[in-house]
Amino acid sequence: MEPVFVLTSETFSLFVLPVLIFFARIMDVTLSTLRIVFVSKGMKHLSPIIGFFEVLIWLLAIGQIMRNMGNFVNYVAYAGGFAAGTYVGLLVENKLAVGNVIVRIITKKNPSKLVNYLRSEGYGVTVVNAMGGKGSSKIVLTVVKRKDLKNAAKIIRKFNPNAFYSVEDIRYVSKGKFPYRRENGLKRVLRKGK
């Protein structure tokens, strides 16, 4: 008969607990990153809920470290979880693509084809005459949802591959024109804070 593996308190402290601490830190730091992003986007209803779970998980992790201060591996797991959680939080935030950005396109080329195409795709566009270091140019401004930024950049490169453009986060948008998209229930809930 083969011996059955028994999880002793020593085995738990040395091997299982550091893994739990590591993953707890990934979760709480990911939530922290999302909370900060949601606060900056003005999503005041979702941020406190995320903060509650962030702190609860942190307290559980730090409590285990305090009870097991003699195990140096717990410290490494805690720090490693923080680093990994920061990375995971940024990945999740990037996937959610919450909020709006303003795309500022500066071009010497006539932007009428680009502007007409953006408008036909449902984007609101403003064109401004400008004077740059090398003469007159046009500034094309459009506000897009972050999740549509790749599409907008693709359109810009298609019509004017040499145009200079910059992207800037904006907190609030009042009365804008955006391409119609169906959103599932979760996305609708996440957008309510605006």
Secondary structure, 3 states (H helix, E strand, C coil): CCCCCCCCHHHHHHHHHHHHHHHHHHHHHHHHHHHHHHHHCCCCCHHHHHHHHHHHHHHHHHHHHHHCCCCHHHHHHHHHHHHHHHHHHHHHHHHHCCCEEEEEEEECCCCHHHHHHHHHCCCCCEEEEEEECCEEEEEEEEEEEHHHHHHHHHHHHHHCCCCEEEEEEECCCCCCCCCCCCCCHHHHHHHCCC
